[in-house]
Amino acid sequence: MQHTLARLIDRARPFVFTTGIFFGLLTVSGCASRLPTAFPDTSTASDLDTSALGQIKRVLDNTLHATPLETTLWGIDVRSIDRNEQIYTNNPDMLLTPASTQKIITLAVASQALGWDDRFETTLFTN
């Protein structure tokens, strides 16, 4: 029985690893987005005038409500470093599950299937 289970785990190992990588990449690609580039050119947050703050708020609002991000739930609280003033908020008090939760689930499944001592080689190519 134990020998059969070990053989079954060995046969399932590539599938579990591939599935974990697939869902990990799927999660990361779903979280990726282009960052807005319309921020004003300033040296520090305290140098921002009212119109610059308004511009930042508009850029953030437009970004968060643009497709495909419009259906995503965001919790944002931006504050100035020197005065701790609230600069921008979007659902600041909402409790959200971190995006890294999927990574933890993938780690748990992979470690159970492969064991903690399993290793694989990664090759890095550069130009």
CORRA-V526057 format. One record per residue. PHI is phi in degrees with one decimal (* if undefined). PSI is psi in whole degrees, 0 to 359 (* if undefined). D_LAST is the distance of its C-alpha to the last C-alpha in Angstrom with 2 decimals. Layout:
PHI;PSI;D_LAST
PHI;PSI;D_LAST
This chain:
*;312;50.09
-66.0;323;47.55
-65.4;320;45.94
-65.2;319;45.71
-64.1;317;44.15
-62.9;320;41.50
-66.5;321;40.72
-63.4;318;40.59
-64.2;318;38.17
-62.3;322;35.92
-72.7;329;36.01
-83.2;345;35.32
-53.3;309;32.38
-62.2;322;29.60
-64.9;314;31.40
-64.3;317;31.79
-63.4;313;28.18
-63.3;318;26.96
-63.8;317;29.59
-61.5;315;28.64
-63.4;317;24.96
-59.5;310;26.17
-69.0;328;28.62
-64.0;313;26.28
-66.8;323;23.72
-62.6;319;26.73
-65.3;314;28.04
-64.7;317;24.88
-67.8;330;24.38
-71.4;337;28.08
-91.4;347;27.79
-74.1;144;24.93
-155.8;162;26.09
-82.1;135;25.28
-82.6;144;26.68
-66.2;147;29.25
-115.0;13;28.46
-96.5;23;32.10
-73.0;145;32.88
-67.3;152;34.91
-85.3;99;33.47
-135.1;161;35.35
-88.8;320;34.90
-138.7;163;36.68
-65.9;328;38.32
-70.8;342;41.74
-81.6;351;41.30
-70.2;132;41.10
-90.5;177;44.24
-59.6;319;45.85
-67.3;325;44.30
-67.9;320;40.75
-63.3;319;41.51
-61.6;321;42.88
-65.9;317;39.74
-61.4;316;37.56
-61.9;318;39.99
-64.6;318;39.93
-62.9;315;36.13
-64.1;314;36.08
-60.4;314;39.00
-63.1;322;37.53
-67.1;314;34.18
-70.6;336;35.97
-101.7;7;38.34
-87.0;151;35.89
-68.8;137;35.00
-94.8;9;33.47
-81.0;349;34.08
-64.1;335;37.82
-94.4;2;38.66
-88.8;142;36.71
-94.1;122;38.78
-116.7;144;37.58
-123.6;110;39.10
-130.9;137;38.26
-143.0;101;40.05
-100.4;129;38.66
-130.4;153;40.67
-72.9;146;40.75
-72.2;316;39.84
-78.2;326;42.78
-114.8;358;45.61
56.2;28;44.39
-79.2;143;45.52
-74.3;119;44.43
-96.5;318;42.24
-151.8;140;41.27
-138.6;152;42.17
-153.0;107;41.75
52.6;51;43.53
-67.5;336;43.30
-101.4;2;45.86
-78.4;133;44.70
-83.5;122;43.63
-123.2;151;40.39
-80.8;129;38.48
-62.3;149;35.04
-64.2;336;32.03
-76.5;357;30.92
-58.9;321;34.04
-61.8;324;32.23
-65.3;322;29.76
-67.0;318;32.85
-63.4;317;34.46
-62.0;318;31.40
-61.3;316;31.33
-63.2;315;35.06
-65.8;315;34.92
-65.2;318;32.02
-67.8;326;33.66
-69.3;319;36.96
-77.3;320;35.65
-98.7;333;33.21
90.6;156;34.76
-72.2;339;33.41
-90.1;358;32.40
-68.5;138;30.08
-132.1;151;26.45
-139.7;153;23.43
-93.5;135;20.06
-115.8;131;16.86
-106.0;132;13.54
-112.2;123;10.39
-109.1;138;7.04
-132.8;162;3.77
-98.9;*;0.00
